[in-house]
């Protein structure tokens, strides 16, 4: 009887401090190398819009050239401070000024992640079978 190889799912958390000193190219290279390893990234914070666009461009250029690579799924979730009291908004603004990251970015290989759904109270990562 042949043994069936079990595949695990790896989720890698990256604190923003790990990429903040890297230039844009190095950030994208680091994130792509992790995704190419079939891991889902949970990034504290978010990429700059031009970095996100370049990540998508680089990914699309790799599709068809890298074996079994089908692209990425990407979503950024921001905190919602609209419903906070005055004191809550003050604390939130102070934390941001001190460098706290209020966003989370999720990046996963399209071969594993089918879709990432967001709503104000939860995030759903739909996986492929």
HELIX and SHEET records of a PDB file:
HELIX    1   1 UNK A   16  UNK A   18  5                                   3    
HELIX    2   2 UNK A   24  UNK A   36  1                                  13    
HELIX    3   3 UNK A   49  UNK A   62  1                                  14    
HELIX    4   4 UNK A   86  UNK A   97  1                                  12    
SHEET    1   A 4 UNK A  10  UNK A  14  0                                        
SHEET    2   A 4 UNK A  39  UNK A  44  1                                        
SHEET    3   A 4 UNK A 103  UNK A 109 -1                                        
SHEET    4   A 4 UNK A  72  UNK A  78 -1                                        
SHEET    1   B 2 UNK A 113  UNK A 119  0                                        
SHEET    2   B 2 UNK A 122  UNK A 127 -1                                        
END                                                                             
